[in-house]
Amino acid sequence: MHLSRVDLNLFVVFDAIDRERSVTRAAHALNLTQPALSHALRRLRALFDDALFTRQGHAMVPTPLARSLIDPVRDALRTLDSSVRNAQTFDPRRSERTFTIALRDVLEAAVLPSLVGRLRELAPAVSLATVRIDRAELASELAAGTVDLALDVALQLPPSVHRARLLRDAQVVVVRERHPAVGATLDLDTYLALDHVLVSARRRGPGLPDVALAQADLSRRIALRCQHYDAACRVVAATDLLLTMPGLYARMANQGLANRVLPLPLELAPLDVYLYWHDNAALDAANRWLRGQLQHSVAAAA
């Protein structure tokens, strides 16, 4: 017989009868009528093809089969009860849970310092793992619970995936401190006249500023195309190249480098970053807690 065809409430009745050794007292303990509990006992007997409990005097005494079942049944009920309670409450100071967050490396560098510092203070035994997931697989990973949360730009995902805007970040320009052609401010003519670094994981194709410039029939020259902003910031510090990048990460990545962060002299829509979670975890206390910590950490970093 498959477990999916078994009413798990019958095992609660089984446990109560064994504890109370009385149908009347077991019914009272479970807030059931005596006929309802007697009906449940009949279903249990049919399920196991065994009397399970026999009356001896004023007590219901377990049969050998019932005695062999009671410990594993009781352990399973405790596990289920604990799982339900843990889903409804979450104590961060006592939890040893490992959370998994899907995000890109730029967001990882921008978000993790503040978030991990906060988790170490509020939940010292909690662990955090970050992964990079193909966007086509994100919804299924969230649904399966292999990923607790995700941070990304606006994505078209199924209605079962919830989202909340976590951050609105403007693009900025990074230049070296003693750049001979850039003064206290940067105008569009100077921006277009100088050479640039473009950070992209793709082998070819324009960046966001290039798309905006093309709409105005303008262009810039890309002297270096590389994969990571950290490397690009170091190149900028050693050359006269300009780098356009997200503002939050720019302020972090250029700490300790002889670079300046300036406003972008170009109308470019800010980049919205969203927090994603699945409907399965919407009411999970631990997931709700982590969402709150992420929102607080990003607000503090911004």
Rosetta blueprint (number, residue, H / E / L):
1 M L
2 H L
3 L H
4 S H
5 R H
6 V L
7 D L
8 L L
9 N H
10 L H
11 F H
12 V H
13 V H
14 F H
15 D H
16 A H
17 I H
18 D H
19 R H
20 E H
21 R L
22 S L
23 V H
24 T H
25 R H
26 A H
27 A H
28 H H
29 A H
30 L L
31 N L
32 L L
33 T L
34 Q H
35 P H
36 A H
37 L H
38 S H
39 H H
40 A H
41 L H
42 R H
43 R H
44 L H
45 R H
46 A H
47 L H
48 F H
49 D L
50 D L
51 A L
52 L L
53 F E
54 T E
55 R E
56 Q E
57 G L
58 H L
59 A E
60 M E
61 V E
62 P E
63 T L
64 P H
65 L H
66 A H
67 R H
68 S H
69 L H
70 I H
71 D H
72 P H
73 V H
74 R H
75 D H
76 A H
77 L H
78 R H
79 T H
80 L H
81 D H
82 S H
83 S H
84 V H
85 R H
86 N H
87 A H
88 Q H
89 T L
90 F L
91 D L
92 P L
93 R L
94 R L
95 S L
96 E L
97 R L
98 T E
99 F E
100 T E
101 I E
102 A E
103 L L
104 R L
105 D H
106 V H
107 L H
108 E H
109 A H
110 A H
111 V H
112 L H
113 P H
114 S H
115 L H
116 V H
117 G H
118 R H
119 L H
120 R H
121 E H
122 L H
123 A L
124 P L
125 A L
126 V L
127 S E
128 L E
129 A E
130 T E
131 V E
132 R L
133 I L
134 D L
135 R H
136 A H
137 E H
138 L H
139 A H
140 S H
141 E H
142 L H
143 A H
144 A H
145 G L
146 T L
147 V L
148 D L
149 L E
150 A E
151 L E
152 D E
153 V L
154 A L
155 L L
156 Q L
157 L L
158 P L
159 P L
160 S L
161 V E
162 H E
163 R E
164 A E
165 R E
166 L E
167 L E
168 R E
169 D E
170 A L
171 Q E
172 V E
173 V E
174 V E
175 V E
176 R E
177 E L
178 R L
179 H L
180 P L
181 A L
182 V L
183 G L
184 A L
185 T L
186 L L
187 D L
188 L H
189 D H
190 T H
191 Y H
192 L H
193 A H
194 L L
195 D E
196 H E
197 V E
198 L E
199 V E
200 S L
201 A L
202 R L
203 R L
204 R L
205 G L
206 P L
207 G L
208 L H
209 P H
210 D H
211 V H
212 A H
213 L H
214 A H
215 Q H
216 A L
217 D L
218 L L
219 S L
220 R L
221 R E
222 I E
223 A E
224 L E
225 R E
226 C E
227 Q L
228 H L
229 Y H
230 D H
231 A H
232 A H
233 C H
234 R H
235 V H
236 V H
237 A H
238 A H
239 T L
240 D L
241 L L
242 L E
243 L E
244 T E
245 M E
246 P E
247 G H
248 L H
249 Y H
250 A H
251 R H
252 M H
253 A H
254 N L
255 Q L
256 G L
257 L L
258 A L
259 N E
260 R E
261 V E
262 L E
263 P E
264 L L
265 P L
266 L L
267 E L
268 L L
269 A L
270 P L
271 L E
272 D E
273 V E
274 Y E
275 L E
276 Y E
277 W E
278 H E
279 D H
280 N H
281 A H
282 A L
283 L L
284 D L
285 A H
286 A H
287 N H
288 R H
289 W H
290 L H
291 R H
292 G H
293 Q H
294 L H
295 Q H
296 H H
297 S H
298 V H
299 A H
300 A H
301 A H
302 A L
